[in-house]
Amino acid sequence: MPRARYKQLVDRFASDIRTGNLAPGSRLPTHRELAGSEGVALVTASRAYAELEKMGLISGEQGRGTFVRETTLPPGQGIDQRPVPKGTLDLNFNSPSIDGQSQLLREALRQLSVSGELEPLLHYQPHSGRQHERSIIATHLKQRDLHVDADQVLITSGAQHGLAITALALLNPGDIVAVDSLIYPGFKTVAEVSRLELAPLPFTESGPDLEALQKLCRQRRVKAVYTQPTLHNPLGWVLSLAQREALVAIAREHDLMLIEDAAYAFHADHPPPPVSQIAPERSIYISGLSKSLATGLRCGFLAAPIEYVAQLERAIRATTWNTPGLITALACQWVADGTVTQLEEQKREDARARQLIVRQVFNDWDYIAHPNAYFIWLPLPAEVRADRVCAELLEQGISVASAEPFATTEHAPHALRLALGSVKPKQLEAALLKVKEVIEDNAALMGTRVIKRRES
């Protein structure tokens, strides 16, 4: 029996894409053009393109057409890929390290070795962490204006683990979670494996569109909101107290759980209280020490209403049994002795200095960034394809991320997220100049200009 006509088209296009006959970025005929050239109905052409899009081989972009996607990303290209090749300047991941951190680690390990702590660390730990470590974190959270008891704190293997166990313990497959239309990619991964439905919200320059959230909650049974109110990744906003209170009011009206991701919160100077402090009865506060200490030290924590703690403990037991004792002991020692506070201030200063480099390089370009953040959001002209820019930069030894890993809508915006923290300052300036050059060259080829900042 002959294959359906649309399947024949799918097979032919898929073969051409996978063999390289159709290169990444190639523009495909419109649905109507394909139908005409192949002598098939318009619905058949549309069905073939829909199938190819499901396979991840093409992408349709509103107002621009249909294009061949990059099917095999090189190492380091994209947020969830392997580490970048040796010698590549990494503007994709953030792994900032302050001078002298290695010596701090050596000294801390030496102190730990003579403290009498090592023997207990050779054994299983309580699922949610040892009580004195939970107390240390509770004290640390008070410095961030979050007042919780130690019994409400659970130690995790990083903030990502905190997000994962929250979904595992407190959400069910099919639950609807409201999110910004651009979010931290790690939560997209959690949602995918947990089979959650993400409902994207539009945003303004200062934060999510809360009227859109209210409308969504009236139309659908939303279970939770995932929010980064203090230094959003990738857009850098810090919500005002009024915005936080408005978000809480909607959550209380519709009985929503608030999942507060505070991984980058320490970068903000004197932010308003966490959402979890304003609405402690419905909030899960998740953060970690990987950003402030080192990304290789996977120690995080969450704070939750006491009635959720047992469920969250079971999720830790199901995933890691307990967090690594040695890393947790080391991290909590640094919290207790003030090392974390010291490193956080140094990283804020370092990030500010790197943002000055960005300002010098991109000058009058229109980009979005918090002055203390280790990343910027760089919009591209509509005619410039982000995947092509990423590929060209990688060929020249620079790894960057497109908007796609961050997008929760069907069509990702034309933009790059540039991470600033993994390279030396002089390397950063050179890398940013190359990014600027490649974007300008692509814009010139397409007969357009880069996006400049509007005069206020």
C-alpha positions in Angstrom: 0.0 0.0 0.0 1.6 3.4 -1.0 2.5 5.8 1.8 0.2 8.8 2.2 1.3 11.8 0.1 2.1 13.9 3.1 4.3 11.2 4.6 6.2 11.0 1.3 6.9 14.7 1.5 8.0 14.3 5.2 10.4 11.4 4.2 11.9 13.4 1.4 12.4 16.6 3.4 13.7 14.7 6.4 16.3 12.9 4.2 17.4 16.2 2.6 17.8 17.9 6.0 19.7 15.0 7.6 22.1 14.5 4.7 22.8 18.2 4.4 21.2 18.8 1.1 19.0 21.3 2.9 21.4 23.3 5.2 20.4 24.7 8.6 18.8 28.1 8.1 17.5 27.3 4.6 14.2 28.9 3.9 11.5 26.5 2.7 8.6 27.2 0.3 5.5 28.6 1.8 2.7 26.1 2.4 0.9 27.3 -0.7 4.1 27.2 -2.9 4.8 23.7 -1.7 1.2 22.6 -2.5 1.5 24.1 -6.0 4.9 22.7 -6.9 4.0 19.2 -5.6 0.4 19.1 -7.0 -1.1 18.4 -3.6 -3.8 20.0 -1.5 -2.9 22.9 0.8 -3.9 20.8 3.8 -1.5 18.1 2.7 1.4 20.5 2.5 0.5 22.0 5.9 0.3 18.5 7.4 3.8 17.6 6.1 5.3 20.8 7.6 3.5 20.2 10.9 5.0 16.7 11.1 8.5 18.0 10.3 8.2 20.6 13.0 7.2 17.9 15.5 10.3 16.1 14.5 12.4 19.2 15.3 13.7 19.5 11.8 12.1 22.8 10.8 10.6 25.8 12.5 7.9 28.1 11.3 8.3 31.8 12.3 5.4 34.1 12.2 5.8 36.7 9.5 9.1 35.3 8.2 8.4 31.8 6.9 9.6 28.2 7.5 13.3 27.4 8.0 15.5 24.3 8.5 16.6 24.0 12.1 20.0 23.2 13.3 19.5 19.4 14.0 22.7 18.6 15.8 24.1 21.4 17.9 27.9 21.4 18.4 29.2 20.9 22.0 28.4 23.8 24.2 25.8 25.3 21.8 22.6 25.6 23.8 22.1 25.7 27.5 21.7 22.0 28.0 24.6 20.8 25.9 28.0 19.4 26.9 30.9 21.7 28.0 32.3 23.8 25.2 35.4 22.6 23.3 38.8 23.5 24.8 39.8 27.0 23.8 36.3 28.3 23.2 35.3 31.5 25.0 32.1 30.5 26.9 29.4 33.2 26.9 26.8 30.4 27.2 27.2 29.2 30.8 28.0 31.2 33.8 30.7 29.8 36.1 32.2 32.8 37.8 35.2 32.4 40.0 36.9 35.0 42.2 40.7 35.1 42.6 41.7 33.2 45.7 38.7 30.8 45.8 40.9 27.7 45.3 42.9 28.7 48.4 39.7 29.3 50.3 38.7 25.7 49.4 42.0 24.3 50.5 41.8 26.1 53.9 38.2 25.0 54.4 39.0 21.4 53.7 41.9 21.6 56.1 39.6 23.0 58.8 37.0 20.3 58.2 39.7 17.6 58.4 40.6 18.6 62.0 37.2 19.5 63.2 36.0 16.0 64.1 33.3 16.3 61.4 34.7 13.8 58.9 33.6 10.5 60.6 29.9 11.4 60.6 30.1 12.5 57.0 31.1 9.0 56.0 27.6 7.8 56.8 24.1 8.5 55.5 22.6 11.8 56.4 19.0 12.8 57.3 17.1 13.2 54.1 16.5 17.0 54.6 19.9 17.7 56.1 21.4 17.6 59.6 19.5 19.9 62.0 22.4 22.2 62.7 22.9 22.8 59.0 19.3 23.5 58.5 19.6 26.1 61.3 22.6 27.7 59.6 20.6 28.1 56.4 17.5 29.4 58.3 19.8 32.1 59.8 21.2 32.8 56.4 17.7 33.3 54.9 16.9 35.8 57.6 19.6 38.0 56.1 17.6 37.8 52.9 14.4 38.9 54.7 12.9 35.4 54.7 12.0 34.4 58.3 11.5 30.6 58.6 12.2 28.0 61.2 14.9 25.4 60.7 12.2 22.7 60.4 10.9 24.4 57.3 14.3 24.2 55.6 15.5 21.3 53.5 19.0 20.9 52.1 19.2 20.0 48.4 21.8 19.1 45.8 21.6 22.6 44.2 18.7 24.8 43.3 17.9 22.7 40.3 17.3 19.7 42.6 15.0 21.9 44.7 12.9 22.7 41.6 12.8 19.0 40.7 11.7 17.8 44.1 9.1 20.5 44.3 7.5 19.3 41.1 7.8 15.7 42.1 6.3 16.1 45.6 3.8 18.9 45.1 2.6 18.9 41.5 1.0 16.2 39.3 1.3 15.4 35.6 -1.0 17.7 33.6 -1.0 20.5 36.2 -0.8 24.0 34.7 2.0 26.2 35.9 2.0 29.9 34.8 5.4 31.1 33.7 7.0 34.1 32.0 7.4 33.7 28.3 11.1 33.7 28.9 12.4 31.7 31.9 15.4 29.8 33.3 15.7 26.7 31.0 16.2 24.3 33.9 12.6 24.8 34.9 11.5 23.9 31.4 13.4 20.6 31.8 11.7 20.0 35.1 8.3 20.6 33.5 9.0 18.3 30.6 10.1 15.3 32.7 7.2 16.0 35.2 4.7 16.4 32.4 3.5 19.8 33.5 1.8 22.2 31.2 3.5 25.6 31.1 1.2 28.5 30.4 3.4 31.5 29.2 2.6 35.0 30.2 3.7 38.2 28.3 5.9 40.6 30.1 6.7 44.3 30.3 10.1 45.9 30.9 9.6 45.7 34.6 8.1 42.2 35.0 5.3 39.8 34.1 1.9 41.0 32.9 -0.2 40.3 36.0 -3.4 41.2 34.3 -2.6 38.4 31.9 -2.1 36.1 34.9 -5.5 37.1 36.3 -7.2 36.4 33.0 -5.4 33.0 32.7 -6.6 32.0 36.1 -10.2 32.9 35.3 -10.1 30.8 32.2 -8.1 27.8 33.3 -7.3 25.8 36.5 -3.8 27.0 37.2 -2.0 25.1 40.0 1.1 27.2 40.5 3.2 30.1 39.3 7.0 29.8 38.8 8.5 33.2 39.4 11.9 34.8 39.7 11.0 38.1 41.3 14.5 39.1 42.3 16.9 39.2 39.4 15.1 37.3 36.6 17.1 35.1 34.3 17.4 36.1 31.5 15.8 39.5 31.7 17.3 40.8 35.0 14.2 42.5 36.4 13.6 43.0 40.2 9.9 43.2 41.0 8.8 46.1 43.1 7.0 45.5 46.4 3.7 46.6 44.8 4.2 44.0 42.0 5.0 41.3 44.5 1.9 42.1 46.6 -0.2 42.1 43.4 1.2 38.7 42.5 0.4 37.4 46.0 -3.2 38.8 45.8 -3.8 36.9 42.6 -2.3 33.7 44.1 -4.5 34.0 47.2 -7.6 34.7 45.1 -7.1 31.6 42.9 -5.3 29.4 45.5 -2.1 29.2 43.6 1.2 27.8 44.8 4.1 30.2 44.3 7.5 28.6 43.4 10.1 31.3 44.0 13.4 30.8 42.3 16.0 33.0 44.1 19.2 31.6 42.5 20.4 35.0 41.5 18.7 37.1 44.2 22.0 37.8 46.0 23.1 40.0 43.0 20.4 42.6 43.7 21.1 45.5 46.1 18.5 45.8 48.8 15.5 44.1 47.0 12.0 44.0 48.5 11.2 41.0 50.7 10.8 37.7 48.9 7.4 36.7 47.7 7.8 33.8 50.1 7.9 36.2 53.0 4.8 38.0 51.8 2.8 34.8 51.3 4.5 32.1 53.5 1.5 29.9 53.5 1.7 29.1 49.8 5.3 29.7 48.8 8.2 27.4 48.1 11.5 29.4 48.2 14.3 27.8 46.3 17.9 28.9 46.1 21.4 27.6 46.4 25.1 28.4 46.9 26.4 27.3 43.5 26.2 30.8 42.1 27.7 32.5 45.1 30.4 29.9 45.9 31.2 27.8 42.8 29.1 25.9 40.3 30.8 22.6 41.1 29.7 22.8 44.7 26.1 21.5 44.3 24.5 22.7 47.5 21.1 24.3 47.6 18.1 24.7 49.9 14.4 25.3 49.9 12.0 26.7 52.5 8.4 25.6 52.5 5.3 25.6 54.7 5.7 23.0 57.4 2.8 20.8 56.0 4.8 20.3 52.8 8.1 19.2 54.4 7.3 15.5 54.8 6.4 15.2 51.1 9.5 17.1 50.0 11.6 14.8 52.2 10.2 11.8 50.4 11.1 13.4 47.1 14.7 13.9 48.3 14.8 10.2 49.4 13.5 9.1 46.0 16.1 11.1 44.1 19.3 11.3 46.0 18.5 9.8 49.5 20.4 12.7 51.0 22.6 15.5 49.8 26.4 14.8 49.8 27.5 15.3 53.4 31.0 16.6 52.6 29.8 19.3 50.2 26.9 20.3 52.5 29.3 20.6 55.5 31.7 22.7 53.6 29.0 25.0 52.2 27.4 25.5 55.6 30.8 26.2 57.2 31.3 29.0 54.7 27.8 30.3 55.4 28.4 30.3 59.1 31.8 32.0 59.0 30.8 34.8 56.6 32.7 33.5 53.6 29.5 33.3 51.5 28.7 36.9 52.4 32.2 38.0 51.4 32.1 36.1 48.1 28.7 37.4 47.2 29.8 41.0 47.6 32.9 40.3 45.5 30.8 38.7 42.8 28.4 41.7 42.7 31.4 44.0 42.2 32.8 41.7 39.5 29.5 41.5 37.7 29.2 45.3 37.9 32.6 45.7 36.3 31.7 43.3 33.5 28.5 45.2 32.8 30.6 48.3 32.3 32.5 46.4 29.6 29.2 45.5 28.0 28.2 49.2 28.1 31.4 50.2 26.4 31.1 47.6 23.7 27.4 47.9 22.9 27.2 51.6 23.7 23.9 52.7 22.0 22.6 49.2 21.3 19.3 48.1 22.8 19.9 45.4 25.3 18.4 44.4 28.6 20.5 43.8 31.8 20.6 44.4 35.5 23.7 46.4 36.5 24.8 43.6 38.9 24.0 40.6 36.7 26.3 38.1 35.0 24.2 38.1 31.8 22.6 40.3 29.3 19.7 39.9 26.9 20.5 41.1 23.4 17.6 41.5 20.9 18.4 40.9 17.2 16.8 42.5 14.1 13.9 40.3 12.9 15.8 39.6 9.7 18.9 38.2 11.5 18.6 34.5 12.4 19.9 33.8 16.0 20.9 30.2 15.1 23.1 31.4 12.2 24.8 34.0 14.5 25.4 31.3 17.1 26.8 28.9 14.6 29.1 31.6 13.1 30.4 32.6 16.5 31.1 29.0 17.5 33.2 28.6 14.3 35.2 31.6 15.6 35.6 30.1 19.1 32.8 31.8 21.0 29.8 30.0 22.5 26.6 31.9 23.0 22.9 31.0 23.7 20.0 31.9 21.5 16.6 32.7 22.9 15.2 29.3 22.2 16.3 27.5 25.4 14.6 30.2 27.5 11.3 30.6 25.5 8.1 29.0 26.6 6.1 30.2 23.6 6.0 28.5 20.2 8.1 31.1 18.6 11.3 32.2 20.4 12.2 35.9 20.0 15.2 36.9 17.9 17.8 37.4 20.7 20.9 36.1 22.4 21.5 35.6 26.1 25.2 36.4 26.7 26.7 35.0 30.0 29.5 37.2 31.2 31.0 35.3 34.2 33.1 32.4 32.7 35.9 34.3 30.9 38.5 36.8 32.0 37.6 40.5 31.6 40.1 41.0 28.7 38.7 37.9 27.0 35.2 39.2 27.6 35.8 42.4 25.8 37.3 40.7 22.8 34.4 38.2 22.7 31.8 40.9 22.9 33.4 42.8 20.1 33.4 39.7 18.0 29.7 39.1 18.8 29.0 42.7 17.8 30.9 42.3 14.5 29.1 39.1 13.6 25.6 40.6 14.3 26.5 43.7 12.3 27.7 41.6 9.4 24.6 39.5 9.4 22.4 42.6 9.6 24.2 44.2 6.6 23.8 41.0 4.6 20.0 41.1 5.2 19.9 44.9 4.4 18.9 45.9 7.9 20.4 47.5 11.0 21.0 46.5 14.6 18.5 47.6 17.2 19.5 50.9 18.8 18.4 52.2 22.2 15.6 54.7 21.9 16.4 58.2 23.3 14.4 58.9 26.5 
